[in-house]
Amino acid sequence: MKDHKELDVWKKSMDFVQAVYELTGAFPKEEIYGLTSQLRRSVVSIPSNIAEGAARNTDKEFLYFLHIAQGSAAEAETQLLIAQRLKFTDNFEAVLSELRTVQKLLHGLMRHYKTKGLKADV
């Protein structure tokens, strides 16, 4: 079992969650049950899946949850781009930059486990 709180990818994804919550606070109030809610759920899923995978017994299981976190990051990216197109706020570049950092860290960690010959059953 790994301590997820020691992983850079978990720390950066927690920062990303905070940034998205702050960003979505400026979204139109009629989006509270729409894009705001969906975006917040997808970003919370990233560190949550990293933590869940780290708590599992095997590296293969951890890799599986990293894949899920990667999918949640792609979902969040799409939702951020939708909100940007709809001009909900102008402050997307910094948040998208944080997302790119999280995605790179996830990819690097997944590559590390894949070089061990592991494959996640996704």
C-alpha positions as CSV (number, residue, x, y, z in Angstrom):
1,M,0.0,0.0,0.0
2,K,1.4,3.4,-1.1
3,D,0.7,6.6,0.8
4,H,-1.2,8.6,-1.8
5,K,-0.5,11.9,0.1
6,E,3.2,11.5,-0.7
7,L,2.5,11.3,-4.5
8,D,3.2,14.5,-6.5
9,V,0.3,13.6,-8.9
10,W,-2.1,13.4,-5.9
11,K,-0.9,16.8,-4.5
12,K,-1.1,18.5,-7.9
13,S,-4.6,17.0,-8.5
14,M,-5.8,18.4,-5.1
15,D,-4.5,21.8,-6.2
16,F,-6.4,21.4,-9.4
17,V,-9.6,20.6,-7.6
18,Q,-9.3,23.7,-5.6
19,A,-8.6,25.8,-8.7
20,V,-11.7,24.4,-10.5
21,Y,-13.9,25.0,-7.5
22,E,-12.8,28.6,-7.4
23,L,-13.3,28.9,-11.2
24,T,-16.7,27.4,-11.2
25,G,-17.8,29.8,-8.4
26,A,-17.9,32.4,-11.2
27,F,-20.1,30.3,-13.5
28,P,-23.7,31.4,-14.1
29,K,-26.0,30.3,-11.2
30,E,-28.3,28.4,-13.6
31,E,-25.3,26.0,-14.2
32,I,-25.1,24.9,-10.6
33,Y,-26.8,21.6,-11.4
34,G,-25.4,21.4,-14.9
35,L,-21.8,22.0,-16.0
36,T,-20.7,23.3,-12.6
37,S,-21.7,20.1,-10.8
38,Q,-20.5,17.8,-13.5
39,L,-17.1,19.5,-13.7
40,R,-16.6,19.5,-10.0
41,R,-17.4,15.8,-9.8
42,S,-15.0,14.9,-12.6
43,V,-12.1,16.8,-11.0
44,V,-12.8,15.3,-7.5
45,S,-12.6,11.9,-9.2
46,I,-9.0,12.4,-10.1
47,P,-7.3,12.5,-6.7
48,S,-10.0,10.1,-5.4
49,N,-9.0,7.4,-7.8
50,I,-5.3,8.0,-7.2
51,A,-5.9,7.5,-3.5
52,E,-8.1,4.5,-4.0
53,G,-5.6,2.9,-6.3
54,A,-2.7,3.6,-3.9
55,A,-4.7,1.8,-1.2
56,R,-5.0,-1.4,-3.2
57,N,-2.8,-4.4,-2.7
58,T,-1.0,-4.6,-6.1
59,D,0.7,-2.3,-8.6
60,K,-1.7,-3.7,-11.3
61,E,-4.7,-2.5,-9.3
62,F,-3.0,0.9,-8.8
63,L,-2.4,1.2,-12.5
64,Y,-6.1,0.4,-13.2
65,F,-7.1,3.4,-11.0
66,L,-4.6,5.6,-12.6
67,H,-6.3,4.9,-15.9
68,I,-9.6,5.9,-14.4
69,A,-8.1,9.1,-13.0
70,Q,-6.7,9.8,-16.5
71,G,-10.2,9.4,-18.0
72,S,-11.6,11.8,-15.4
73,A,-8.9,14.3,-16.4
74,A,-9.9,14.0,-20.0
75,E,-13.6,14.5,-19.0
76,A,-12.7,17.6,-17.0
77,E,-10.7,19.0,-19.9
78,T,-13.7,18.6,-22.2
79,Q,-16.0,20.3,-19.7
80,L,-13.5,23.2,-19.2
81,L,-13.3,23.7,-22.9
82,I,-17.1,23.7,-23.1
83,A,-17.3,26.3,-20.4
84,Q,-14.6,28.4,-22.2
85,R,-16.6,28.2,-25.4
86,L,-19.7,29.4,-23.6
87,K,-17.6,32.3,-22.1
88,F,-18.6,31.5,-18.5
89,T,-15.3,33.2,-17.3
90,D,-12.1,34.4,-18.8
91,N,-9.7,32.7,-16.3
92,F,-9.2,29.3,-18.1
93,E,-5.6,29.4,-19.0
94,A,-4.2,28.9,-15.5
95,V,-6.6,26.1,-14.7
96,L,-5.9,24.4,-18.0
97,S,-2.2,24.7,-17.3
98,E,-2.7,22.9,-13.9
99,L,-4.7,20.2,-15.7
100,R,-1.8,19.7,-18.2
101,T,0.6,19.2,-15.3
102,V,-1.7,16.6,-13.7
103,Q,-2.1,14.8,-17.0
104,K,1.7,14.7,-17.5
105,L,2.3,13.4,-14.0
106,L,-0.4,10.7,-14.4
107,H,1.1,9.7,-17.8
108,G,4.6,9.5,-16.3
109,L,3.5,7.4,-13.3
110,M,1.5,5.1,-15.6
111,R,4.5,4.7,-17.9
112,H,6.6,3.8,-14.9
113,Y,4.3,1.0,-14.0
114,K,4.0,-0.1,-17.6
115,T,7.8,-0.4,-17.9
116,K,7.5,-3.0,-15.2
117,G,5.5,-5.1,-17.6
118,L,2.2,-4.4,-16.0
119,K,-1.1,-3.9,-17.8
120,A,-4.2,-2.6,-16.3
121,D,-7.4,-4.5,-17.1
122,V,-9.4,-1.5,-18.4
